[in-house]
Amino acid sequence: TIPGLSGSYRVDDEGEKAKSTVLIQKGRLQELMYDRTAAKRWDTHSNGHGRRVSYRYPAIPRMSNTFIQAGEYTP
């Protein structure tokens, strides 16, 4: 979701708006990456991670840019 950064996109390959997704916070799983198919299977909503290798393949949940934010402890 950062304009001009490699790996960023405005909408995924299913037309869902891209958004920041916190996967893990303080060692706990917060959210998973979903495309429309996975979201339907798990009775939730797509969160903009449905991406394709090309138009010949179905969309699957895939990563975009990944960041690790600073925590409360120093390395």
CHARMM internal coordinates of N, CA and C (Angstrom, degrees):
IC EDIT
DIST 1 N 1 CA 1.4603
DIST 1 CA 1 C 1.5236
ANGL 1 N 1 CA 1 C 112.48
DIST 1 C 2 N 1.3337
ANGL 1 CA 1 C 2 N 117.06
DIHE 1 N 1 CA 1 C 2 N 8.42
DIST 2 N 2 CA 1.4645
ANGL 1 C 2 N 2 CA 120.32
DIHE 1 CA 1 C 2 N 2 CA 178.72
DIST 2 CA 2 C 1.5291
ANGL 2 N 2 CA 2 C 108.11
DIHE 1 C 2 N 2 CA 2 C -98.18
DIST 2 C 3 N 1.3387
ANGL 2 CA 2 C 3 N 118.45
DIHE 2 N 2 CA 2 C 3 N 112.25
DIST 3 N 3 CA 1.4625
ANGL 2 C 3 N 3 CA 121.31
DIHE 2 CA 2 C 3 N 3 CA -176.17
DIST 3 CA 3 C 1.5220
ANGL 3 N 3 CA 3 C 112.79
DIHE 2 C 3 N 3 CA 3 C -53.76
DIST 3 C 4 N 1.3206
ANGL 3 CA 3 C 4 N 115.99
DIHE 3 N 3 CA 3 C 4 N 133.40
DIST 4 N 4 CA 1.4505
ANGL 3 C 4 N 4 CA 122.23
DIHE 3 CA 3 C 4 N 4 CA 175.86
DIST 4 CA 4 C 1.5148
ANGL 4 N 4 CA 4 C 114.82
DIHE 3 C 4 N 4 CA 4 C 83.08
DIST 4 C 5 N 1.3181
ANGL 4 CA 4 C 5 N 118.66
DIHE 4 N 4 CA 4 C 5 N -8.29
DIST 5 N 5 CA 1.4583
ANGL 4 C 5 N 5 CA 121.26
DIHE 4 CA 4 C 5 N 5 CA -179.20
DIST 5 CA 5 C 1.5252
ANGL 5 N 5 CA 5 C 109.57
DIHE 4 C 5 N 5 CA 5 C -87.70
DIST 5 C 6 N 1.3247
ANGL 5 CA 5 C 6 N 116.40
DIHE 5 N 5 CA 5 C 6 N 131.75
DIST 6 N 6 CA 1.4516
ANGL 5 C 6 N 6 CA 121.37
DIHE 5 CA 5 C 6 N 6 CA 179.02
DIST 6 CA 6 C 1.5253
ANGL 6 N 6 CA 6 C 109.56
DIHE 5 C 6 N 6 CA 6 C -56.00
DIST 6 C 7 N 1.3354
ANGL 6 CA 6 C 7 N 117.07
DIHE 6 N 6 CA 6 C 7 N 132.86
DIST 7 N 7 CA 1.4560
ANGL 6 C 7 N 7 CA 121.31
DIHE 6 CA 6 C 7 N 7 CA -179.08
DIST 7 CA 7 C 1.5189
ANGL 7 N 7 CA 7 C 112.89
DIHE 6 C 7 N 7 CA 7 C 95.78
DIST 7 C 8 N 1.3289
ANGL 7 CA 7 C 8 N 117.50
DIHE 7 N 7 CA 7 C 8 N -11.03
DIST 8 N 8 CA 1.4659
ANGL 7 C 8 N 8 CA 120.92
DIHE 7 CA 7 C 8 N 8 CA 178.02
DIST 8 CA 8 C 1.5179
ANGL 8 N 8 CA 8 C 110.14
DIHE 7 C 8 N 8 CA 8 C -86.01
DIST 8 C 9 N 1.3113
ANGL 8 CA 8 C 9 N 115.74
DIHE 8 N 8 CA 8 C 9 N 153.27
DIST 9 N 9 CA 1.4597
ANGL 8 C 9 N 9 CA 121.78
DIHE 8 CA 8 C 9 N 9 CA 176.76
DIST 9 CA 9 C 1.5224
ANGL 9 N 9 CA 9 C 108.36
DIHE 8 C 9 N 9 CA 9 C -154.75
DIST 9 C 10 N 1.3266
ANGL 9 CA 9 C 10 N 116.53
DIHE 9 N 9 CA 9 C 10 N 153.68
DIST 10 N 10 CA 1.4732
ANGL 9 C 10 N 10 CA 121.10
DIHE 9 CA 9 C 10 N 10 CA 179.93
DIST 10 CA 10 C 1.5254
ANGL 10 N 10 CA 10 C 111.89
DIHE 9 C 10 N 10 CA 10 C -84.70
DIST 10 C 11 N 1.3144
ANGL 10 CA 10 C 11 N 115.42
DIHE 10 N 10 CA 10 C 11 N -39.72
DIST 11 N 11 CA 1.4668
ANGL 10 C 11 N 11 CA 121.42
DIHE 10 CA 10 C 11 N 11 CA 176.83
DIST 11 CA 11 C 1.5204
ANGL 11 N 11 CA 11 C 108.07
DIHE 10 C 11 N 11 CA 11 C -133.47
DIST 11 C 12 N 1.3378
ANGL 11 CA 11 C 12 N 116.61
DIHE 11 N 11 CA 11 C 12 N 148.57
DIST 12 N 12 CA 1.4543
ANGL 11 C 12 N 12 CA 118.71
DIHE 11 CA 11 C 12 N 12 CA 178.34
DIST 12 CA 12 C 1.5302
ANGL 12 N 12 CA 12 C 109.60
DIHE 11 C 12 N 12 CA 12 C -78.68
DIST 12 C 13 N 1.3025
ANGL 12 CA 12 C 13 N 117.58
DIHE 12 N 12 CA 12 C 13 N -177.64
DIST 13 N 13 CA 1.4626
ANGL 12 C 13 N 13 CA 121.30
DIHE 12 CA 12 C 13 N 13 CA -175.32
DIST 13 CA 13 C 1.5214
ANGL 13 N 13 CA 13 C 113.73
DIHE 12 C 13 N 13 CA 13 C -76.02
DIST 13 C 14 N 1.3323
ANGL 13 CA 13 C 14 N 117.53
DIHE 13 N 13 CA 13 C 14 N 1.91
DIST 14 N 14 CA 1.4586
ANGL 13 C 14 N 14 CA 122.18
DIHE 13 CA 13 C 14 N 14 CA 173.77
DIST 14 CA 14 C 1.5261
ANGL 14 N 14 CA 14 C 111.44
DIHE 13 C 14 N 14 CA 14 C -109.17
DIST 14 C 15 N 1.3309
ANGL 14 CA 14 C 15 N 116.51
DIHE 14 N 14 CA 14 C 15 N 3.02
DIST 15 N 15 CA 1.4562
ANGL 14 C 15 N 15 CA 121.05
DIHE 14 CA 14 C 15 N 15 CA 178.56
DIST 15 CA 15 C 1.5183
ANGL 15 N 15 CA 15 C 114.96
DIHE 14 C 15 N 15 CA 15 C 89.73
DIST 15 C 16 N 1.3356
ANGL 15 CA 15 C 16 N 117.55
DIHE 15 N 15 CA 15 C 16 N 5.81
DIST 16 N 16 CA 1.4653
ANGL 15 C 16 N 16 CA 120.79
DIHE 15 CA 15 C 16 N 16 CA 178.01
DIST 16 CA 16 C 1.5284
ANGL 16 N 16 CA 16 C 109.33
DIHE 15 C 16 N 16 CA 16 C -81.85
DIST 16 C 17 N 1.3284
ANGL 16 CA 16 C 17 N 116.32
DIHE 16 N 16 CA 16 C 17 N 139.02
DIST 17 N 17 CA 1.4645
ANGL 16 C 17 N 17 CA 120.97
DIHE 16 CA 16 C 17 N 17 CA 179.75
DIST 17 CA 17 C 1.5314
ANGL 17 N 17 CA 17 C 109.61
DIHE 16 C 17 N 17 CA 17 C -65.75
DIST 17 C 18 N 1.3200
ANGL 17 CA 17 C 18 N 116.22
DIHE 17 N 17 CA 17 C 18 N 133.84
DIST 18 N 18 CA 1.4657
ANGL 17 C 18 N 18 CA 121.73
DIHE 17 CA 17 C 18 N 18 CA 177.49
DIST 18 CA 18 C 1.5191
ANGL 18 N 18 CA 18 C 109.46
DIHE 17 C 18 N 18 CA 18 C -71.94
DIST 18 C 19 N 1.3281
ANGL 18 CA 18 C 19 N 115.98
DIHE 18 N 18 CA 18 C 19 N 146.19
DIST 19 N 19 CA 1.4598
ANGL 18 C 19 N 19 CA 120.57
DIHE 18 CA 18 C 19 N 19 CA 176.92
DIST 19 CA 19 C 1.5154
ANGL 19 N 19 CA 19 C 108.79
DIHE 18 C 19 N 19 CA 19 C -149.92
DIST 19 C 20 N 1.2936
ANGL 19 CA 19 C 20 N 116.16
DIHE 19 N 19 CA 19 C 20 N 160.06
DIST 20 N 20 CA 1.4607
ANGL 19 C 20 N 20 CA 120.19
DIHE 19 CA 19 C 20 N 20 CA 175.07
DIST 20 CA 20 C 1.5175
ANGL 20 N 20 CA 20 C 108.28
DIHE 19 C 20 N 20 CA 20 C -69.09
DIST 20 C 21 N 1.3186
ANGL 20 CA 20 C 21 N 116.17
DIHE 20 N 20 CA 20 C 21 N 137.16
DIST 21 N 21 CA 1.4560
ANGL 20 C 21 N 21 CA 121.59
DIHE 20 CA 20 C 21 N 21 CA -178.56
DIST 21 CA 21 C 1.5249
ANGL 21 N 21 CA 21 C 108.40
DIHE 20 C 21 N 21 CA 21 C -129.00
DIST 21 C 22 N 1.3150
ANGL 21 CA 21 C 22 N 116.90
DIHE 21 N 21 CA 21 C 22 N 118.20
DIST 22 N 22 CA 1.4602
ANGL 21 C 22 N 22 CA 120.84
DIHE 21 CA 21 C 22 N 22 CA 176.78
DIST 22 CA 22 C 1.5250
ANGL 22 N 22 CA 22 C 106.72
DIHE 21 C 22 N 22 CA 22 C -84.53
DIST 22 C 23 N 1.3383
ANGL 22 CA 22 C 23 N 116.05
DIHE 22 N 22 CA 22 C 23 N 114.73
DIST 23 N 23 CA 1.4616
ANGL 22 C 23 N 23 CA 120.39
DIHE 22 CA 22 C 23 N 23 CA -178.81
DIST 23 CA 23 C 1.5243
ANGL 23 N 23 CA 23 C 111.58
DIHE 22 C 23 N 23 CA 23 C -85.85
DIST 23 C 24 N 1.3272
ANGL 23 CA 23 C 24 N 116.47
DIHE 23 N 23 CA 23 C 24 N -47.53
DIST 24 N 24 CA 1.4623
ANGL 23 C 24 N 24 CA 121.70
DIHE 23 CA 23 C 24 N 24 CA -178.56
DIST 24 CA 24 C 1.5188
ANGL 24 N 24 CA 24 C 108.31
DIHE 23 C 24 N 24 CA 24 C -132.46
DIST 24 C 25 N 1.3178
ANGL 24 CA 24 C 25 N 115.93
DIHE 24 N 24 CA 24 C 25 N 133.98
DIST 25 N 25 CA 1.4574
ANGL 24 C 25 N 25 CA 120.70
DIHE 24 CA 24 C 25 N 25 CA 178.41
DIST 25 CA 25 C 1.5245
ANGL 25 N 25 CA 25 C 108.34
DIHE 24 C 25 N 25 CA 25 C -138.30
DIST 25 C 26 N 1.3220
ANGL 25 CA 25 C 26 N 115.94
DIHE 25 N 25 CA 25 C 26 N 125.60
DIST 26 N 26 CA 1.4695
ANGL 25 C 26 N 26 CA 122.78
DIHE 25 CA 25 C 26 N 26 CA -178.05
DIST 26 CA 26 C 1.5261
ANGL 26 N 26 CA 26 C 111.38
DIHE 25 C 26 N 26 CA 26 C 51.60
DIST 26 C 27 N 1.3364
ANGL 26 CA 26 C 27 N 115.69
DIHE 26 N 26 CA 26 C 27 N 41.46
DIST 27 N 27 CA 1.4544
ANGL 26 C 27 N 27 CA 121.22
DIHE 26 CA 26 C 27 N 27 CA 175.51
DIST 27 CA 27 C 1.5156
ANGL 27 N 27 CA 27 C 115.18
DIHE 26 C 27 N 27 CA 27 C 79.49
DIST 27 C 28 N 1.3051
ANGL 27 CA 27 C 28 N 118.40
DIHE 27 N 27 CA 27 C 28 N 5.83
DIST 28 N 28 CA 1.4646
ANGL 27 C 28 N 28 CA 121.56
DIHE 27 CA 27 C 28 N 28 CA -178.85
DIST 28 CA 28 C 1.5218
ANGL 28 N 28 CA 28 C 111.18
DIHE 27 C 28 N 28 CA 28 C -118.97
DIST 28 C 29 N 1.3182
ANGL 28 CA 28 C 29 N 114.85
DIHE 28 N 28 CA 28 C 29 N 138.60
DIST 29 N 29 CA 1.4527
ANGL 28 C 29 N 29 CA 120.99
DIHE 28 CA 28 C 29 N 29 CA 177.16
DIST 29 CA 29 C 1.5231
ANGL 29 N 29 CA 29 C 109.45
DIHE 28 C 29 N 29 CA 29 C -66.41
DIST 29 C 30 N 1.3300
ANGL 29 CA 29 C 30 N 116.74
DIHE 29 N 29 CA 29 C 30 N 125.83
DIST 30 N 30 CA 1.4609
ANGL 29 C 30 N 30 CA 121.67
DIHE 29 CA 29 C 30 N 30 CA -178.39
DIST 30 CA 30 C 1.5301
ANGL 30 N 30 CA 30 C 112.16
DIHE 29 C 30 N 30 CA 30 C -103.03
DIST 30 C 31 N 1.3236
ANGL 30 CA 30 C 31 N 115.89
DIHE 30 N 30 CA 30 C 31 N -42.05
DIST 31 N 31 CA 1.4629
ANGL 30 C 31 N 31 CA 120.06
DIHE 30 CA 30 C 31 N 31 CA -175.84
DIST 31 CA 31 C 1.5211
ANGL 31 N 31 CA 31 C 108.81
DIHE 30 C 31 N 31 CA 31 C -157.08
DIST 31 C 32 N 1.3123
ANGL 31 CA 31 C 32 N 116.48
DIHE 31 N 31 CA 31 C 32 N 156.17
DIST 32 N 32 CA 1.4546
ANGL 31 C 32 N 32 CA 122.58
DIHE 31 CA 31 C 32 N 32 CA 175.16
DIST 32 CA 32 C 1.5142
ANGL 32 N 32 CA 32 C 109.12
DIHE 31 C 32 N 32 CA 32 C -106.07
DIST 32 C 33 N 1.3214
ANGL 32 CA 32 C 33 N 116.84
DIHE 32 N 32 CA 32 C 33 N 167.48
DIST 33 N 33 CA 1.4587
ANGL 32 C 33 N 33 CA 121.51
DIHE 32 CA 32 C 33 N 33 CA 174.77
DIST 33 CA 33 C 1.5243
ANGL 33 N 33 CA 33 C 108.05
DIHE 32 C 33 N 33 CA 33 C -90.48
DIST 33 C 34 N 1.3292
ANGL 33 CA 33 C 34 N 116.09
DIHE 33 N 33 CA 33 C 34 N 130.11
DIST 34 N 34 CA 1.4553
ANGL 33 C 34 N 34 CA 120.36
DIHE 33 CA 33 C 34 N 34 CA -177.91
DIST 34 CA 34 C 1.5173
ANGL 34 N 34 CA 34 C 112.07
DIHE 33 C 34 N 34 CA 34 C -126.03
DIST 34 C 35 N 1.3269
ANGL 34 CA 34 C 35 N 116.41
DIHE 34 N 34 CA 34 C 35 N 140.19
DIST 35 N 35 CA 1.4535
ANGL 34 C 35 N 35 CA 122.25
DIHE 34 CA 34 C 35 N 35 CA 161.59
DIST 35 CA 35 C 1.5298
ANGL 35 N 35 CA 35 C 104.86
DIHE 34 C 35 N 35 CA 35 C -100.73
DIST 35 C 36 N 1.3184
ANGL 35 CA 35 C 36 N 118.26
DIHE 35 N 35 CA 35 C 36 N -177.38
DIST 36 N 36 CA 1.4662
ANGL 35 C 36 N 36 CA 120.14
DIHE 35 CA 35 C 36 N 36 CA -177.48
DIST 36 CA 36 C 1.5258
ANGL 36 N 36 CA 36 C 112.71
DIHE 35 C 36 N 36 CA 36 C -63.54
DIST 36 C 37 N 1.3316
ANGL 36 CA 36 C 37 N 116.80
DIHE 36 N 36 CA 36 C 37 N -40.59
DIST 37 N 37 CA 1.4636
ANGL 36 C 37 N 37 CA 120.49
DIHE 36 CA 36 C 37 N 37 CA -178.41
DIST 37 CA 37 C 1.5269
ANGL 37 N 37 CA 37 C 111.06
DIHE 36 C 37 N 37 CA 37 C -65.19
DIST 37 C 38 N 1.3213
ANGL 37 CA 37 C 38 N 117.09
DIHE 37 N 37 CA 37 C 38 N -48.37
DIST 38 N 38 CA 1.4661
ANGL 37 C 38 N 38 CA 120.83
DIHE 37 CA 37 C 38 N 38 CA 179.92
DIST 38 CA 38 C 1.5307
ANGL 38 N 38 CA 38 C 110.62
DIHE 37 C 38 N 38 CA 38 C -64.63
DIST 38 C 39 N 1.3189
ANGL 38 CA 38 C 39 N 117.10
DIHE 38 N 38 CA 38 C 39 N -39.20
DIST 39 N 39 CA 1.4688
ANGL 38 C 39 N 39 CA 120.52
DIHE 38 CA 38 C 39 N 39 CA 179.84
DIST 39 CA 39 C 1.5295
ANGL 39 N 39 CA 39 C 110.39
DIHE 38 C 39 N 39 CA 39 C -62.92
DIST 39 C 40 N 1.3145
ANGL 39 CA 39 C 40 N 116.76
DIHE 39 N 39 CA 39 C 40 N -41.92
DIST 40 N 40 CA 1.4635
ANGL 39 C 40 N 40 CA 120.08
DIHE 39 CA 39 C 40 N 40 CA 178.98
DIST 40 CA 40 C 1.5250
ANGL 40 N 40 CA 40 C 110.04
DIHE 39 C 40 N 40 CA 40 C -64.39
DIST 40 C 41 N 1.3204
ANGL 40 CA 40 C 41 N 116.98
DIHE 40 N 40 CA 40 C 41 N -43.09
DIST 41 N 41 CA 1.4643
ANGL 40 C 41 N 41 CA 121.84
DIHE 40 CA 40 C 41 N 41 CA 179.61
DIST 41 CA 41 C 1.5263
ANGL 41 N 41 CA 41 C 111.46
DIHE 40 C 41 N 41 CA 41 C -59.68
DIST 41 C 42 N 1.3329
ANGL 41 CA 41 C 42 N 117.42
DIHE 41 N 41 CA 41 C 42 N -38.40
DIST 42 N 42 CA 1.4615
ANGL 41 C 42 N 42 CA 121.69
DIHE 41 CA 41 C 42 N 42 CA -176.89
DIST 42 CA 42 C 1.5276
ANGL 42 N 42 CA 42 C 112.62
DIHE 41 C 42 N 42 CA 42 C -98.41
DIST 42 C 43 N 1.3330
ANGL 42 CA 42 C 43 N 116.92
DIHE 42 N 42 CA 42 C 43 N 10.73
DIST 43 N 43 CA 1.4612
ANGL 42 C 43 N 43 CA 123.20
DIHE 42 CA 42 C 43 N 43 CA 177.01
DIST 43 CA 43 C 1.5303
ANGL 43 N 43 CA 43 C 112.32
DIHE 42 C 43 N 43 CA 43 C 54.94
DIST 43 C 44 N 1.3318
ANGL 43 CA 43 C 44 N 114.46
DIHE 43 N 43 CA 43 C 44 N 50.79
DIST 44 N 44 CA 1.4624
ANGL 43 C 44 N 44 CA 120.64
DIHE 43 CA 43 C 44 N 44 CA 177.33
DIST 44 CA 44 C 1.5306
ANGL 44 N 44 CA 44 C 107.69
DIHE 43 C 44 N 44 CA 44 C -140.15
DIST 44 C 45 N 1.2990
ANGL 44 CA 44 C 45 N 118.69
DIHE 44 N 44 CA 44 C 45 N -161.32
DIST 45 N 45 CA 1.4600
ANGL 44 C 45 N 45 CA 122.81
DIHE 44 CA 44 C 45 N 45 CA -178.18
DIST 45 CA 45 C 1.5346
ANGL 45 N 45 CA 45 C 110.32
DIHE 44 C 45 N 45 CA 45 C -114.44
DIST 45 C 46 N 1.3156
ANGL 45 CA 45 C 46 N 115.60
DIHE 45 N 45 CA 45 C 46 N 153.75
DIST 46 N 46 CA 1.4556
ANGL 45 C 46 N 46 CA 120.32
DIHE 45 CA 45 C 46 N 46 CA 174.81
DIST 46 CA 46 C 1.5254
ANGL 46 N 46 CA 46 C 108.46
DIHE 45 C 46 N 46 CA 46 C -69.04
DIST 46 C 47 N 1.3235
ANGL 46 CA 46 C 47 N 116.47
DIHE 46 N 46 CA 46 C 47 N 141.05
DIST 47 N 47 CA 1.4637
ANGL 46 C 47 N 47 CA 118.58
DIHE 46 CA 46 C 47 N 47 CA 179.49
DIST 47 CA 47 C 1.5344
ANGL 47 N 47 CA 47 C 111.90
DIHE 46 C 47 N 47 CA 47 C -116.15
DIST 47 C 48 N 1.3308
ANGL 47 CA 47 C 48 N 116.05
DIHE 47 N 47 CA 47 C 48 N 29.00
DIST 48 N 48 CA 1.4611
ANGL 47 C 48 N 48 CA 119.70
DIHE 47 CA 47 C 48 N 48 CA 171.88
DIST 48 CA 48 C 1.5087
ANGL 48 N 48 CA 48 C 115.60
DIHE 47 C 48 N 48 CA 48 C 81.31
DIST 48 C 49 N 1.3298
ANGL 48 CA 48 C 49 N 118.32
DIHE 48 N 48 CA 48 C 49 N 27.40
DIST 49 N 49 CA 1.4587
ANGL 48 C 49 N 49 CA 120.76
DIHE 48 CA 48 C 49 N 49 CA 180.00
DIST 49 CA 49 C 1.5214
ANGL 49 N 49 CA 49 C 112.48
DIHE 48 C 49 N 49 CA 49 C -114.66
DIST 49 C 50 N 1.3423
ANGL 49 CA 49 C 50 N 118.87
DIHE 49 N 49 CA 49 C 50 N 14.50
DIST 50 N 50 CA 1.4591
ANGL 49 C 50 N 50 CA 121.73
DIHE 49 CA 49 C 50 N 50 CA 177.66
DIST 50 CA 50 C 1.5237
ANGL 50 N 50 CA 50 C 109.90
DIHE 49 C 50 N 50 CA 50 C -79.73
DIST 50 C 51 N 1.3181
ANGL 50 CA 50 C 51 N 116.93
DIHE 50 N 50 CA 50 C 51 N 108.55
DIST 51 N 51 CA 1.4640
ANGL 50 C 51 N 51 CA 120.09
DIHE 50 CA 50 C 51 N 51 CA -176.53
DIST 51 CA 51 C 1.5176
ANGL 51 N 51 CA 51 C 109.96
DIHE 50 C 51 N 51 CA 51 C -129.54
DIST 51 C 52 N 1.3101
ANGL 51 CA 51 C 52 N 115.72
DIHE 51 N 51 CA 51 C 52 N 151.08
DIST 52 N 52 CA 1.4602
ANGL 51 C 52 N 52 CA 122.69
DIHE 51 CA 51 C 52 N 52 CA -178.17
DIST 52 CA 52 C 1.5255
ANGL 52 N 52 CA 52 C 110.69
DIHE 51 C 52 N 52 CA 52 C -118.11
DIST 52 C 53 N 1.3265
ANGL 52 CA 52 C 53 N 115.49
DIHE 52 N 52 CA 52 C 53 N 150.70
DIST 53 N 53 CA 1.4659
ANGL 52 C 53 N 53 CA 120.80
DIHE 52 CA 52 C 53 N 53 CA 172.31
DIST 53 CA 53 C 1.5262
ANGL 53 N 53 CA 53 C 107.91
DIHE 52 C 53 N 53 CA 53 C -70.70
DIST 53 C 54 N 1.3404
ANGL 53 CA 53 C 54 N 116.44
DIHE 53 N 53 CA 53 C 54 N -42.74
DIST 54 N 54 CA 1.4558
ANGL 53 C 54 N 54 CA 123.39
DIHE 53 CA 53 C 54 N 54 CA 174.47
DIST 54 CA 54 C 1.5210
ANGL 54 N 54 CA 54 C 107.36
DIHE 53 C 54 N 54 CA 54 C -158.63
DIST 54 C 55 N 1.3140
ANGL 54 CA 54 C 55 N 116.83
DIHE 54 N 54 CA 54 C 55 N 176.89
DIST 55 N 55 CA 1.4586
ANGL 54 C 55 N 55 CA 120.26
DIHE 54 CA 54 C 55 N 55 CA -178.83
DIST 55 CA 55 C 1.5263
ANGL 55 N 55 CA 55 C 112.42
DIHE 54 C 55 N 55 CA 55 C -64.17
DIST 55 C 56 N 1.3197
ANGL 55 CA 55 C 56 N 118.44
DIHE 55 N 55 CA 55 C 56 N -15.81
DIST 56 N 56 CA 1.4676
ANGL 55 C 56 N 56 CA 122.38
DIHE 55 CA 55 C 56 N 56 CA -179.34
DIST 56 CA 56 C 1.5249
ANGL 56 N 56 CA 56 C 113.26
DIHE 55 C 56 N 56 CA 56 C -77.06
DIST 56 C 57 N 1.3072
ANGL 56 CA 56 C 57 N 117.56
DIHE 56 N 56 CA 56 C 57 N -15.30
DIST 57 N 57 CA 1.4607
ANGL 56 C 57 N 57 CA 121.70
DIHE 56 CA 56 C 57 N 57 CA -175.19
DIST 57 CA 57 C 1.5243
ANGL 57 N 57 CA 57 C 110.75
DIHE 56 C 57 N 57 CA 57 C -114.67
DIST 57 C 58 N 1.3335
ANGL 57 CA 57 C 58 N 116.37
DIHE 57 N 57 CA 57 C 58 N 151.17
DIST 58 N 58 CA 1.4688
ANGL 57 C 58 N 58 CA 118.21
DIHE 57 CA 57 C 58 N 58 CA 176.64
DIST 58 CA 58 C 1.5361
ANGL 58 N 58 CA 58 C 110.56
DIHE 57 C 58 N 58 CA 58 C -71.60
DIST 58 C 59 N 1.3013
ANGL 58 CA 58 C 59 N 115.38
DIHE 58 N 58 CA 58 C 59 N 157.20
DIST 59 N 59 CA 1.4669
ANGL 58 C 59 N 59 CA 119.96
DIHE 58 CA 58 C 59 N 59 CA 176.64
DIST 59 CA 59 C 1.5261
ANGL 59 N 59 CA 59 C 108.97
DIHE 58 C 59 N 59 CA 59 C -71.78
DIST 59 C 60 N 1.3183
ANGL 59 CA 59 C 60 N 115.75
DIHE 59 N 59 CA 59 C 60 N 144.74
DIST 60 N 60 CA 1.4589
ANGL 59 C 60 N 60 CA 122.47
DIHE 59 CA 59 C 60 N 60 CA 174.74
DIST 60 CA 60 C 1.5258
ANGL 60 N 60 CA 60 C 107.38
DIHE 59 C 60 N 60 CA 60 C -135.65
DIST 60 C 61 N 1.3371
ANGL 60 CA 60 C 61 N 118.09
DIHE 60 N 60 CA 60 C 61 N 157.02
DIST 61 N 61 CA 1.4697
ANGL 60 C 61 N 61 CA 119.07
DIHE 60 CA 60 C 61 N 61 CA 177.76
DIST 61 CA 61 C 1.5277
ANGL 61 N 61 CA 61 C 110.03
DIHE 60 C 61 N 61 CA 61 C -65.48
DIST 61 C 62 N 1.3327
ANGL 61 CA 61 C 62 N 115.93
DIHE 61 N 61 CA 61 C 62 N 123.45
DIST 62 N 62 CA 1.4659
ANGL 61 C 62 N 62 CA 120.64
DIHE 61 CA 61 C 62 N 62 CA -179.10
DIST 62 CA 62 C 1.5101
ANGL 62 N 62 CA 62 C 109.83
DIHE 61 C 62 N 62 CA 62 C -137.81
DIST 62 C 63 N 1.3183
ANGL 62 CA 62 C 63 N 114.48
DIHE 62 N 62 CA 62 C 63 N 153.47
DIST 63 N 63 CA 1.4600
ANGL 62 C 63 N 63 CA 121.90
DIHE 62 CA 62 C 63 N 63 CA 179.84
DIST 63 CA 63 C 1.5300
ANGL 63 N 63 CA 63 C 110.80
DIHE 62 C 63 N 63 CA 63 C -69.61
DIST 63 C 64 N 1.2986
ANGL 63 CA 63 C 64 N 114.38
DIHE 63 N 63 CA 63 C 64 N 155.98
DIST 64 N 64 CA 1.4658
ANGL 63 C 64 N 64 CA 121.65
DIHE 63 CA 63 C 64 N 64 CA 166.32
DIST 64 CA 64 C 1.5222
ANGL 64 N 64 CA 64 C 104.88
DIHE 63 C 64 N 64 CA 64 C -115.03
DIST 64 C 65 N 1.3040
ANGL 64 CA 64 C 65 N 118.66
DIHE 64 N 64 CA 64 C 65 N -138.54
DIST 65 N 65 CA 1.4622
ANGL 64 C 65 N 65 CA 120.34
DIHE 64 CA 64 C 65 N 65 CA 177.12
DIST 65 CA 65 C 1.5234
ANGL 65 N 65 CA 65 C 109.52
DIHE 64 C 65 N 65 CA 65 C -70.06
DIST 65 C 66 N 1.3088
ANGL 65 CA 65 C 66 N 115.68
DIHE 65 N 65 CA 65 C 66 N 141.22
DIST 66 N 66 CA 1.4603
ANGL 65 C 66 N 66 CA 120.61
DIHE 65 CA 65 C 66 N 66 CA -179.61
DIST 66 CA 66 C 1.5235
ANGL 66 N 66 CA 66 C 109.26
DIHE 65 C 66 N 66 CA 66 C -120.56
DIST 66 C 67 N 1.3121
ANGL 66 CA 66 C 67 N 115.98
DIHE 66 N 66 CA 66 C 67 N 130.89
DIST 67 N 67 CA 1.4551
ANGL 66 C 67 N 67 CA 121.51
DIHE 66 CA 66 C 67 N 67 CA 179.79
DIST 67 CA 67 C 1.5162
ANGL 67 N 67 CA 67 C 109.18
DIHE 66 C 67 N 67 CA 67 C -126.36
DIST 67 C 68 N 1.3095
ANGL 67 CA 67 C 68 N 116.30
DIHE 67 N 67 CA 67 C 68 N 144.28
DIST 68 N 68 CA 1.4569
ANGL 67 C 68 N 68 CA 121.88
DIHE 67 CA 67 C 68 N 68 CA 172.43
DIST 68 CA 68 C 1.5182
ANGL 68 N 68 CA 68 C 105.93
DIHE 67 C 68 N 68 CA 68 C -112.29
DIST 68 C 69 N 1.3200
ANGL 68 CA 68 C 69 N 115.54
DIHE 68 N 68 CA 68 C 69 N 113.70
DIST 69 N 69 CA 1.4544
ANGL 68 C 69 N 69 CA 119.62
DIHE 68 CA 68 C 69 N 69 CA -178.99
DIST 69 CA 69 C 1.5188
ANGL 69 N 69 CA 69 C 110.38
DIHE 68 C 69 N 69 CA 69 C -79.18
DIST 69 C 70 N 1.3214
ANGL 69 CA 69 C 70 N 114.50
DIHE 69 N 69 CA 69 C 70 N 154.23
DIST 70 N 70 CA 1.4678
ANGL 69 C 70 N 70 CA 120.31
DIHE 69 CA 69 C 70 N 70 CA 177.80
DIST 70 CA 70 C 1.5192
ANGL 70 N 70 CA 70 C 109.38
DIHE 69 C 70 N 70 CA 70 C -63.23
DIST 70 C 71 N 1.3051
ANGL 70 CA 70 C 71 N 115.60
DIHE 70 N 70 CA 70 C 71 N 140.96
DIST 71 N 71 CA 1.4586
ANGL 70 C 71 N 71 CA 121.32
DIHE 70 CA 70 C 71 N 71 CA 177.81
DIST 71 CA 71 C 1.5184
ANGL 71 N 71 CA 71 C 111.12
DIHE 70 C 71 N 71 CA 71 C -100.58
DIST 71 C 72 N 1.3245
ANGL 71 CA 71 C 72 N 115.21
DIHE 71 N 71 CA 71 C 72 N -163.21
DIST 72 N 72 CA 1.4598
ANGL 71 C 72 N 72 CA 119.41
DIHE 71 CA 71 C 72 N 72 CA -178.03
DIST 72 CA 72 C 1.5182
ANGL 72 N 72 CA 72 C 112.86
DIHE 71 C 72 N 72 CA 72 C -84.87
DIST 72 C 73 N 1.3498
ANGL 72 CA 72 C 73 N 117.32
DIHE 72 N 72 CA 72 C 73 N -13.96
DIST 73 N 73 CA 1.4589
ANGL 72 C 73 N 73 CA 120.82
DIHE 72 CA 72 C 73 N 73 CA -176.41
DIST 73 CA 73 C 1.5147
ANGL 73 N 73 CA 73 C 111.37
DIHE 72 C 73 N 73 CA 73 C -110.47
DIST 73 C 74 N 1.3079
ANGL 73 CA 73 C 74 N 117.36
DIHE 73 N 73 CA 73 C 74 N 149.54
DIST 74 N 74 CA 1.4575
ANGL 73 C 74 N 74 CA 121.41
DIHE 73 CA 73 C 74 N 74 CA 175.20
DIST 74 CA 74 C 1.5254
ANGL 74 N 74 CA 74 C 108.76
DIHE 73 C 74 N 74 CA 74 C -83.04
DIST 74 C 75 N 1.3273
ANGL 74 CA 74 C 75 N 117.90
DIHE 74 N 74 CA 74 C 75 N 153.80
DIST 75 N 75 CA 1.4611
ANGL 74 C 75 N 75 CA 119.71
DIHE 74 CA 74 C 75 N 75 CA 179.28
DIST 75 CA 75 C 1.5120
ANGL 75 N 75 CA 75 C 111.34
DIHE 74 C 75 N 75 CA 75 C -60.87
END
COOR INIT
IC SEED 1 N 1 CA 1 C
IC BUILD
